């Protein structure tokens, strides 16, 4: 057990009420906070979580109450897929593993990273990592009920960033969601080049799978806060604002790729 949540710490991260919980698709719920996202994918056989915020305290005081308000029983959690090994995405993972028996999924490289004594560096060294349950390889699938999440290892942001593609419905209409598990290729030209290669591949995967809806693991990347407010206030368009269409979803990946190339150019390296 960690100590009770320090309200001061949390208020710096989560401004009360700024990102209320939301049902984004018929099966997909936003249960995170304003700086970092967490998602719940509901199926007939249980719930798959995607990411677990910064800490046990945030899992307990943000994710759990959000799930309960949305009518999602935490006892039904089966899997927790962690997009990448930075602590703002896995800090609450051990809590879900210990409390609800969630099987935690990361790539090999990012398991290695979070199991190092420094947890991969940064300010996450004090976090306790979850036990290694499932090592996701490129192309692996996590199936629960009728829903299959396809996982792809897309290195760059971290050595083993996981991206995923899965089907949803919006008021019964089928869509395919894409989540690129890490945005930005870090600070070295090598990792940025790796990220560019991953984005090119991601774009192709999205095209093949017919990805027409996007979510992200930080709300700011896709203006998720504004989109959620539209949904909650019944002002959303049809299809809902997380649906981009295949062409725009493709363009999103290409813009991210161009941003990485600009980053390289700023370092004096060719972005070509
Ligand atoms: Zn990160």
py3Dmol code that shows the C-alpha trace and the ligand (Angstrom):
import py3Dmol

protein = """\
ATOM      1  CA  UNK A   1       0.000   0.000   0.000  1.00  0.00           C
ATOM      2  CA  UNK A   2       1.284   3.431  -0.769  1.00  0.00           C
ATOM      3  CA  UNK A   3       0.407   6.412   1.346  1.00  0.00           C
ATOM      4  CA  UNK A   4      -2.900   8.187   0.724  1.00  0.00           C
ATOM      5  CA  UNK A   5      -2.976  10.461  -2.242  1.00  0.00           C
ATOM      6  CA  UNK A   6      -1.329  13.791  -1.665  1.00  0.00           C
ATOM      7  CA  UNK A   7      -4.058  16.182  -2.749  1.00  0.00           C
ATOM      8  CA  UNK A   8      -1.499  18.849  -3.522  1.00  0.00           C
ATOM      9  CA  UNK A   9       0.351  16.577  -5.897  1.00  0.00           C
ATOM     10  CA  UNK A  10      -2.801  15.495  -7.602  1.00  0.00           C
ATOM     11  CA  UNK A  11      -4.269  18.935  -8.015  1.00  0.00           C
ATOM     12  CA  UNK A  12      -1.136  19.845  -9.929  1.00  0.00           C
ATOM     13  CA  UNK A  13      -1.866  16.998 -12.303  1.00  0.00           C
ATOM     14  CA  UNK A  14      -5.624  16.677 -12.392  1.00  0.00           C
ATOM     15  CA  UNK A  15      -7.647  19.825 -12.263  1.00  0.00           C
ATOM     16  CA  UNK A  16     -10.904  18.818 -10.664  1.00  0.00           C
ATOM     17  CA  UNK A  17     -13.577  18.170 -13.199  1.00  0.00           C
ATOM     18  CA  UNK A  18     -11.504  19.189 -16.210  1.00  0.00           C
ATOM     19  CA  UNK A  19     -11.598  15.707 -17.704  1.00  0.00           C
ATOM     20  CA  UNK A  20     -14.617  13.867 -16.451  1.00  0.00           C
ATOM     21  CA  UNK A  21     -14.992  10.210 -17.289  1.00  0.00           C
ATOM     22  CA  UNK A  22     -16.642   9.532 -20.625  1.00  0.00           C
ATOM     23  CA  UNK A  23     -18.009   6.798 -22.833  1.00  0.00           C
ATOM     24  CA  UNK A  24     -16.225   7.469 -26.101  1.00  0.00           C
ATOM     25  CA  UNK A  25     -17.426   4.473 -28.113  1.00  0.00           C
ATOM     26  CA  UNK A  26     -19.999   1.813 -27.254  1.00  0.00           C
ATOM     27  CA  UNK A  27     -17.218  -0.301 -25.655  1.00  0.00           C
ATOM     28  CA  UNK A  28     -14.474   2.262 -24.972  1.00  0.00           C
ATOM     29  CA  UNK A  29     -14.291   4.591 -21.992  1.00  0.00           C
ATOM     30  CA  UNK A  30     -11.925   7.419 -21.094  1.00  0.00           C
ATOM     31  CA  UNK A  31     -10.991   7.051 -17.410  1.00  0.00           C
ATOM     32  CA  UNK A  32      -7.773   9.069 -17.171  1.00  0.00           C
ATOM     33  CA  UNK A  33      -6.875  12.614 -16.255  1.00  0.00           C
ATOM     34  CA  UNK A  34      -6.098  15.816 -18.080  1.00  0.00           C
ATOM     35  CA  UNK A  35      -2.370  15.257 -18.659  1.00  0.00           C
ATOM     36  CA  UNK A  36      -2.315  11.524 -19.306  1.00  0.00           C
ATOM     37  CA  UNK A  37      -4.986   9.146 -20.549  1.00  0.00           C
ATOM     38  CA  UNK A  38      -6.238   5.776 -19.413  1.00  0.00           C
ATOM     39  CA  UNK A  39      -8.835   3.749 -21.268  1.00  0.00           C
ATOM     40  CA  UNK A  40     -11.203   0.877 -20.481  1.00  0.00           C
ATOM     41  CA  UNK A  41     -12.309  -1.447 -23.269  1.00  0.00           C
ATOM     42  CA  UNK A  42     -15.380  -3.384 -22.177  1.00  0.00           C
ATOM     43  CA  UNK A  43     -16.258  -6.799 -23.571  1.00  0.00           C
ATOM     44  CA  UNK A  44     -18.660  -9.625 -22.740  1.00  0.00           C
ATOM     45  CA  UNK A  45     -15.822 -11.477 -20.974  1.00  0.00           C
ATOM     46  CA  UNK A  46     -14.276  -8.648 -18.999  1.00  0.00           C
ATOM     47  CA  UNK A  47     -12.425  -5.384 -19.296  1.00  0.00           C
ATOM     48  CA  UNK A  48      -9.066  -4.557 -20.861  1.00  0.00           C
ATOM     49  CA  UNK A  49      -7.431  -1.439 -19.476  1.00  0.00           C
ATOM     50  CA  UNK A  50      -4.996   0.585 -21.529  1.00  0.00           C
ATOM     51  CA  UNK A  51      -2.432   2.364 -19.323  1.00  0.00           C
ATOM     52  CA  UNK A  52      -2.594   3.055 -15.597  1.00  0.00           C
ATOM     53  CA  UNK A  53      -1.598   6.697 -14.942  1.00  0.00           C
ATOM     54  CA  UNK A  54       1.258   7.782 -12.640  1.00  0.00           C
ATOM     55  CA  UNK A  55       0.770   5.854  -9.419  1.00  0.00           C
ATOM     56  CA  UNK A  56      -1.355   3.587  -7.261  1.00  0.00           C
ATOM     57  CA  UNK A  57      -2.891   6.749  -5.802  1.00  0.00           C
ATOM     58  CA  UNK A  58      -4.065   7.897  -9.234  1.00  0.00           C
ATOM     59  CA  UNK A  59      -5.319   4.405 -10.058  1.00  0.00           C
ATOM     60  CA  UNK A  60      -7.361   4.386  -6.854  1.00  0.00           C
ATOM     61  CA  UNK A  61      -8.573   7.971  -6.856  1.00  0.00           C
ATOM     62  CA  UNK A  62      -9.006   8.720 -10.550  1.00  0.00           C
ATOM     63  CA  UNK A  63      -9.354   5.502 -12.569  1.00  0.00           C
ATOM     64  CA  UNK A  64     -11.449   3.471 -10.121  1.00  0.00           C
ATOM     65  CA  UNK A  65     -14.050   6.170  -9.352  1.00  0.00           C
ATOM     66  CA  UNK A  66     -14.289   6.933 -13.066  1.00  0.00           C
ATOM     67  CA  UNK A  67     -14.979   3.270 -13.798  1.00  0.00           C
ATOM     68  CA  UNK A  68     -17.608   3.051 -11.081  1.00  0.00           C
ATOM     69  CA  UNK A  69     -19.372   6.204 -12.331  1.00  0.00           C
ATOM     70  CA  UNK A  70     -19.444   4.650 -15.808  1.00  0.00           C
ATOM     71  CA  UNK A  71     -20.957   1.422 -14.483  1.00  0.00           C
ATOM     72  CA  UNK A  72     -17.783  -0.619 -15.106  1.00  0.00           C
ATOM     73  CA  UNK A  73     -17.075  -3.155 -12.350  1.00  0.00           C
ATOM     74  CA  UNK A  74     -13.312  -3.173 -11.605  1.00  0.00           C
ATOM     75  CA  UNK A  75     -13.610  -6.848 -10.619  1.00  0.00           C
ATOM     76  CA  UNK A  76     -14.119  -7.548 -14.329  1.00  0.00           C
ATOM     77  CA  UNK A  77     -10.659  -6.224 -15.283  1.00  0.00           C
ATOM     78  CA  UNK A  78      -8.680  -8.983 -17.039  1.00  0.00           C
ATOM     79  CA  UNK A  79      -5.810  -7.266 -18.846  1.00  0.00           C
ATOM     80  CA  UNK A  80      -3.845  -4.072 -18.545  1.00  0.00           C
ATOM     81  CA  UNK A  81      -1.951  -3.174 -21.701  1.00  0.00           C
ATOM     82  CA  UNK A  82       0.775  -0.615 -21.039  1.00  0.00           C
ATOM     83  CA  UNK A  83       1.668   1.446 -24.084  1.00  0.00           C
ATOM     84  CA  UNK A  84       5.219   2.104 -22.956  1.00  0.00           C
ATOM     85  CA  UNK A  85       7.622   2.021 -20.066  1.00  0.00           C
ATOM     86  CA  UNK A  86       7.390   5.614 -18.851  1.00  0.00           C
ATOM     87  CA  UNK A  87       5.962   5.735 -15.332  1.00  0.00           C
ATOM     88  CA  UNK A  88       3.065   8.032 -16.210  1.00  0.00           C
ATOM     89  CA  UNK A  89       1.572   5.065 -18.099  1.00  0.00           C
ATOM     90  CA  UNK A  90       2.341   2.157 -15.744  1.00  0.00           C
ATOM     91  CA  UNK A  91       2.515   3.747 -12.258  1.00  0.00           C
ATOM     92  CA  UNK A  92      -0.827   2.204 -11.232  1.00  0.00           C
ATOM     93  CA  UNK A  93      -0.193  -1.170 -12.923  1.00  0.00           C
ATOM     94  CA  UNK A  94       0.918  -3.104  -9.837  1.00  0.00           C
ATOM     95  CA  UNK A  95      -2.218  -1.973  -8.031  1.00  0.00           C
ATOM     96  CA  UNK A  96      -4.491  -3.443 -10.725  1.00  0.00           C
ATOM     97  CA  UNK A  97      -2.384  -6.609 -10.819  1.00  0.00           C
ATOM     98  CA  UNK A  98      -2.414  -7.081  -7.034  1.00  0.00           C
ATOM     99  CA  UNK A  99      -6.019  -6.033  -6.448  1.00  0.00           C
ATOM    100  CA  UNK A 100      -7.919  -7.395  -9.440  1.00  0.00           C
ATOM    101  CA  UNK A 101      -5.530  -9.937 -10.930  1.00  0.00           C
ATOM    102  CA  UNK A 102      -5.111  -7.919 -14.119  1.00  0.00           C
ATOM    103  CA  UNK A 103      -2.569  -9.513 -16.452  1.00  0.00           C
ATOM    104  CA  UNK A 104      -0.111  -6.766 -17.328  1.00  0.00           C
ATOM    105  CA  UNK A 105       1.119  -6.583 -20.914  1.00  0.00           C
ATOM    106  CA  UNK A 106       4.270  -4.770 -22.076  1.00  0.00           C
ATOM    107  CA  UNK A 107       6.843  -5.400 -24.771  1.00  0.00           C
ATOM    108  CA  UNK A 108      10.079  -7.175 -23.867  1.00  0.00           C
ATOM    109  CA  UNK A 109      12.193  -4.022 -24.211  1.00  0.00           C
ATOM    110  CA  UNK A 110       9.903  -1.956 -22.006  1.00  0.00           C
ATOM    111  CA  UNK A 111       9.593  -4.701 -19.370  1.00  0.00           C
ATOM    112  CA  UNK A 112      13.391  -4.658 -19.260  1.00  0.00           C
ATOM    113  CA  UNK A 113      13.288  -0.885 -18.877  1.00  0.00           C
ATOM    114  CA  UNK A 114      10.823  -0.738 -15.971  1.00  0.00           C
ATOM    115  CA  UNK A 115      12.547  -3.606 -14.154  1.00  0.00           C
ATOM    116  CA  UNK A 116      15.857  -1.724 -14.045  1.00  0.00           C
ATOM    117  CA  UNK A 117      16.572  -0.124 -10.646  1.00  0.00           C
ATOM    118  CA  UNK A 118      16.147   3.372 -12.123  1.00  0.00           C
ATOM    119  CA  UNK A 119      12.953   2.293 -13.994  1.00  0.00           C
ATOM    120  CA  UNK A 120      14.419   3.719 -17.170  1.00  0.00           C
ATOM    121  CA  UNK A 121      15.386   7.049 -15.632  1.00  0.00           C
ATOM    122  CA  UNK A 122      13.414  10.198 -15.029  1.00  0.00           C
ATOM    123  CA  UNK A 123      11.415  10.699 -11.884  1.00  0.00           C
ATOM    124  CA  UNK A 124       9.809   7.242 -11.799  1.00  0.00           C
ATOM    125  CA  UNK A 125      12.587   5.435  -9.905  1.00  0.00           C
ATOM    126  CA  UNK A 126      10.474   5.138  -6.729  1.00  0.00           C
ATOM    127  CA  UNK A 127       7.634   3.270  -8.443  1.00  0.00           C
ATOM    128  CA  UNK A 128       7.251  -0.460  -7.894  1.00  0.00           C
ATOM    129  CA  UNK A 129       6.843  -2.225 -11.229  1.00  0.00           C
ATOM    130  CA  UNK A 130       4.226  -4.919 -11.745  1.00  0.00           C
ATOM    131  CA  UNK A 131       5.317  -8.546 -12.084  1.00  0.00           C
ATOM    132  CA  UNK A 132       6.052  -9.596 -15.648  1.00  0.00           C
ATOM    133  CA  UNK A 133       2.856 -11.312 -16.827  1.00  0.00           C
ATOM    134  CA  UNK A 134       2.740 -11.076 -20.606  1.00  0.00           C
ATOM    135  CA  UNK A 135       5.523 -10.102 -22.991  1.00  0.00           C
ATOM    136  CA  UNK A 136       3.884  -8.760 -26.149  1.00  0.00           C
ATOM    137  CA  UNK A 137       5.605  -9.420 -29.435  1.00  0.00           C
ATOM    138  CA  UNK A 138       4.923  -7.599 -32.640  1.00  0.00           C
ATOM    139  CA  UNK A 139       1.668  -8.849 -34.163  1.00  0.00           C
ATOM    140  CA  UNK A 140       0.382 -10.434 -30.945  1.00  0.00           C
ATOM    141  CA  UNK A 141      -3.328 -10.289 -30.162  1.00  0.00           C
ATOM    142  CA  UNK A 142      -5.183  -9.909 -26.896  1.00  0.00           C
ATOM    143  CA  UNK A 143      -8.692 -11.289 -27.285  1.00  0.00           C
ATOM    144  CA  UNK A 144     -11.451 -10.862 -24.741  1.00  0.00           C
ATOM    145  CA  UNK A 145     -15.061 -11.611 -25.625  1.00  0.00           C
ATOM    146  CA  UNK A 146     -15.626 -10.633 -29.245  1.00  0.00           C
ATOM    147  CA  UNK A 147     -12.904  -7.972 -29.223  1.00  0.00           C
ATOM    148  CA  UNK A 148      -9.351  -8.527 -30.402  1.00  0.00           C
ATOM    149  CA  UNK A 149      -6.675  -5.909 -29.788  1.00  0.00           C
ATOM    150  CA  UNK A 150      -3.751  -6.232 -32.202  1.00  0.00           C
ATOM    151  CA  UNK A 151      -0.424  -5.128 -30.778  1.00  0.00           C
ATOM    152  CA  UNK A 152       2.546  -3.751 -32.667  1.00  0.00           C
ATOM    153  CA  UNK A 153       5.989  -2.917 -31.346  1.00  0.00           C
ATOM    154  CA  UNK A 154       6.732   0.586 -32.626  1.00  0.00           C
ATOM    155  CA  UNK A 155      10.034   1.701 -31.072  1.00  0.00           C
ATOM    156  CA  UNK A 156      11.198   5.290 -30.926  1.00  0.00           C
ATOM    157  CA  UNK A 157       9.488   6.965 -28.013  1.00  0.00           C
ATOM    158  CA  UNK A 158      10.838   4.057 -25.930  1.00  0.00           C
ATOM    159  CA  UNK A 159      12.685   0.938 -27.129  1.00  0.00           C
ATOM    160  CA  UNK A 160       9.499  -1.145 -27.070  1.00  0.00           C
ATOM    161  CA  UNK A 161       6.526   1.198 -27.412  1.00  0.00           C
ATOM    162  CA  UNK A 162       3.323  -0.763 -28.060  1.00  0.00           C
ATOM    163  CA  UNK A 163       0.753   0.574 -30.495  1.00  0.00           C
ATOM    164  CA  UNK A 164      -2.605  -1.055 -31.022  1.00  0.00           C
ATOM    165  CA  UNK A 165      -5.542  -1.417 -33.349  1.00  0.00           C
ATOM    166  CA  UNK A 166      -8.983  -2.690 -32.350  1.00  0.00           C
ATOM    167  CA  UNK A 167     -12.604  -2.577 -33.507  1.00  0.00           C
ATOM    168  CA  UNK A 168     -15.338  -0.583 -31.773  1.00  0.00           C
ATOM    169  CA  UNK A 169     -18.826   0.603 -32.582  1.00  0.00           C
ATOM    170  CA  UNK A 170     -20.318   4.071 -32.276  1.00  0.00           C
ATOM    171  CA  UNK A 171     -24.058   3.747 -31.673  1.00  0.00           C
ATOM    172  CA  UNK A 172     -23.785   0.395 -33.407  1.00  0.00           C
ATOM    173  CA  UNK A 173     -21.722   1.599 -36.380  1.00  0.00           C
ATOM    174  CA  UNK A 174     -18.374  -0.118 -36.876  1.00  0.00           C
ATOM    175  CA  UNK A 175     -15.093   1.760 -36.606  1.00  0.00           C
ATOM    176  CA  UNK A 176     -11.455   0.777 -36.190  1.00  0.00           C
ATOM    177  CA  UNK A 177      -9.431   2.535 -33.503  1.00  0.00           C
ATOM    178  CA  UNK A 178      -5.696   3.181 -33.734  1.00  0.00           C
ATOM    179  CA  UNK A 179      -3.555   4.147 -30.752  1.00  0.00           C
ATOM    180  CA  UNK A 180       0.096   5.011 -31.395  1.00  0.00           C
ATOM    181  CA  UNK A 181       1.659   4.150 -28.057  1.00  0.00           C
ATOM    182  CA  UNK A 182       4.252   6.902 -27.895  1.00  0.00           C
ATOM    183  CA  UNK A 183       4.507  10.326 -29.439  1.00  0.00           C
ATOM    184  CA  UNK A 184       7.880  11.926 -30.024  1.00  0.00           C
ATOM    185  CA  UNK A 185      11.144  10.136 -30.567  1.00  0.00           C
ATOM    186  CA  UNK A 186      13.024  11.329 -27.530  1.00  0.00           C
ATOM    187  CA  UNK A 187      16.118  13.467 -27.643  1.00  0.00           C
ATOM    188  CA  UNK A 188      18.682  11.549 -29.658  1.00  0.00           C
ATOM    189  CA  UNK A 189      18.842  11.528 -33.424  1.00  0.00           C
ATOM    190  CA  UNK A 190      18.994   7.723 -33.350  1.00  0.00           C
ATOM    191  CA  UNK A 191      15.703   7.355 -31.447  1.00  0.00           C
ATOM    192  CA  UNK A 192      14.043  10.023 -33.596  1.00  0.00           C
ATOM    193  CA  UNK A 193      15.054   8.119 -36.738  1.00  0.00           C
ATOM    194  CA  UNK A 194      13.658   4.949 -35.166  1.00  0.00           C
ATOM    195  CA  UNK A 195      10.424   6.804 -34.428  1.00  0.00           C
ATOM    196  CA  UNK A 196      10.190   8.005 -38.039  1.00  0.00           C
ATOM    197  CA  UNK A 197      10.534   4.414 -39.264  1.00  0.00           C
ATOM    198  CA  UNK A 198       7.842   3.323 -36.809  1.00  0.00           C
ATOM    199  CA  UNK A 199       5.488   6.100 -37.927  1.00  0.00           C
ATOM    200  CA  UNK A 200       5.895   5.114 -41.577  1.00  0.00           C
ATOM    201  CA  UNK A 201       5.102   1.517 -40.639  1.00  0.00           C
ATOM    202  CA  UNK A 202       2.209   2.638 -38.400  1.00  0.00           C
ATOM    203  CA  UNK A 203       0.687   4.555 -41.260  1.00  0.00           C
ATOM    204  CA  UNK A 204       0.768   1.422 -43.427  1.00  0.00           C
ATOM    205  CA  UNK A 205      -0.707  -0.735 -40.686  1.00  0.00           C
ATOM    206  CA  UNK A 206      -3.506   1.780 -40.207  1.00  0.00           C
ATOM    207  CA  UNK A 207      -4.275   1.857 -43.896  1.00  0.00           C
ATOM    208  CA  UNK A 208      -4.410  -1.938 -44.143  1.00  0.00           C
ATOM    209  CA  UNK A 209      -6.596  -2.265 -41.041  1.00  0.00           C
ATOM    210  CA  UNK A 210      -8.884   0.585 -42.063  1.00  0.00           C
ATOM    211  CA  UNK A 211      -8.160   2.677 -38.975  1.00  0.00           C
ATOM    212  CA  UNK A 212     -10.632   5.554 -39.048  1.00  0.00           C
ATOM    213  CA  UNK A 213     -10.730   6.546 -35.365  1.00  0.00           C
ATOM    214  CA  UNK A 214      -7.871   7.751 -33.195  1.00  0.00           C
ATOM    215  CA  UNK A 215      -7.252   7.850 -29.506  1.00  0.00           C
ATOM    216  CA  UNK A 216      -4.017   8.839 -27.767  1.00  0.00           C
ATOM    217  CA  UNK A 217      -2.346   8.303 -24.427  1.00  0.00           C
ATOM    218  CA  UNK A 218      -2.081  12.021 -23.683  1.00  0.00           C
ATOM    219  CA  UNK A 219      -5.315  14.028 -24.186  1.00  0.00           C
ATOM    220  CA  UNK A 220      -3.499  17.047 -25.603  1.00  0.00           C
ATOM    221  CA  UNK A 221      -2.304  15.088 -28.641  1.00  0.00           C
ATOM    222  CA  UNK A 222      -5.781  14.824 -30.126  1.00  0.00           C
ATOM    223  CA  UNK A 223      -7.695  17.547 -28.224  1.00  0.00           C
ATOM    224  CA  UNK A 224      -9.397  14.750 -26.308  1.00  0.00           C
ATOM    225  CA  UNK A 225     -10.515  17.078 -23.518  1.00  0.00           C
ATOM    226  CA  UNK A 226     -12.593  19.148 -25.938  1.00  0.00           C
ATOM    227  CA  UNK A 227     -13.915  16.026 -27.690  1.00  0.00           C
ATOM    228  CA  UNK A 228     -14.987  14.489 -24.376  1.00  0.00           C
ATOM    229  CA  UNK A 229     -16.788  17.680 -23.378  1.00  0.00           C
ATOM    230  CA  UNK A 230     -18.705  17.600 -26.662  1.00  0.00           C
ATOM    231  CA  UNK A 231     -19.688  13.980 -26.065  1.00  0.00           C
ATOM    232  CA  UNK A 232     -20.727  14.571 -22.474  1.00  0.00           C
ATOM    233  CA  UNK A 233     -22.809  17.607 -23.356  1.00  0.00           C
ATOM    234  CA  UNK A 234     -24.518  15.821 -26.220  1.00  0.00           C
ATOM    235  CA  UNK A 235     -23.047  18.293 -28.697  1.00  0.00           C
ATOM    236  CA  UNK A 236     -21.033  15.697 -30.558  1.00  0.00           C
ATOM    237  CA  UNK A 237     -21.418  15.192 -34.241  1.00  0.00           C
ATOM    238  CA  UNK A 238     -22.242  11.874 -35.851  1.00  0.00           C
ATOM    239  CA  UNK A 239     -19.868  10.095 -36.202  1.00  0.00           C
ATOM    240  CA  UNK A 240     -18.346  11.178 -32.944  1.00  0.00           C
ATOM    241  CA  UNK A 241     -15.282  13.478 -32.843  1.00  0.00           C
ATOM    242  CA  UNK A 242     -12.830  10.615 -32.257  1.00  0.00           C
ATOM    243  CA  UNK A 243     -13.734   9.339 -35.745  1.00  0.00           C
ATOM    244  CA  UNK A 244     -11.433  10.981 -38.296  1.00  0.00           C
ATOM    245  CA  UNK A 245     -12.100   8.892 -41.359  1.00  0.00           C
ATOM    246  CA  UNK A 246      -9.371   6.781 -42.957  1.00  0.00           C
ATOM    247  CA  UNK A 247      -7.757   9.631 -44.939  1.00  0.00           C
ATOM    248  CA  UNK A 248      -7.501  12.024 -42.009  1.00  0.00           C
ATOM    249  CA  UNK A 249      -6.245   9.253 -39.727  1.00  0.00           C
ATOM    250  CA  UNK A 250      -3.504   8.607 -42.282  1.00  0.00           C
ATOM    251  CA  UNK A 251      -2.686  12.298 -42.472  1.00  0.00           C
ATOM    252  CA  UNK A 252      -2.346  12.402 -38.698  1.00  0.00           C
ATOM    253  CA  UNK A 253       0.419   9.766 -38.869  1.00  0.00           C
ATOM    254  CA  UNK A 254       2.147  11.659 -41.685  1.00  0.00           C
ATOM    255  CA  UNK A 255       2.065  14.942 -39.730  1.00  0.00           C
ATOM    256  CA  UNK A 256       3.602  13.191 -36.723  1.00  0.00           C
ATOM    257  CA  UNK A 257       6.296  11.840 -39.029  1.00  0.00           C
ATOM    258  CA  UNK A 258       6.981  15.344 -40.390  1.00  0.00           C
ATOM    259  CA  UNK A 259       7.230  16.704 -36.837  1.00  0.00           C
ATOM    260  CA  UNK A 260       9.918  14.115 -36.106  1.00  0.00           C
ATOM    261  CA  UNK A 261      11.755  15.133 -39.278  1.00  0.00           C
ATOM    262  CA  UNK A 262      11.639  18.793 -38.192  1.00  0.00           C
ATOM    263  CA  UNK A 263      13.053  17.729 -34.832  1.00  0.00           C
ATOM    264  CA  UNK A 264      15.939  16.026 -36.657  1.00  0.00           C
ATOM    265  CA  UNK A 265      16.529  19.058 -38.847  1.00  0.00           C
ATOM    266  CA  UNK A 266      16.724  21.268 -35.751  1.00  0.00           C
ATOM    267  CA  UNK A 267      19.521  19.013 -34.538  1.00  0.00           C
ATOM    268  CA  UNK A 268      21.356  19.679 -37.785  1.00  0.00           C
ATOM    269  CA  UNK A 269      20.588  16.270 -39.218  1.00  0.00           C
ATOM    270  CA  UNK A 270      18.921  15.497 -42.471  1.00  0.00           C
ATOM    271  CA  UNK A 271      15.283  14.596 -42.017  1.00  0.00           C
ATOM    272  CA  UNK A 272      15.285  12.676 -45.290  1.00  0.00           C
TER     273      UNK A 272
END
"""
ligand_1 = """\
1
ZN
Zn 6.337 8.572 -22.625
"""
view = py3Dmol.view(width=600, height=400)
view.addModel(protein, "pdb")
view.setStyle({"model": 0}, {"cartoon": {"style": "trace"}})
view.addModel(ligand_1, "xyz")
view.setStyle({"model": 1}, {"stick": {}})
view.zoomTo()
view.show()
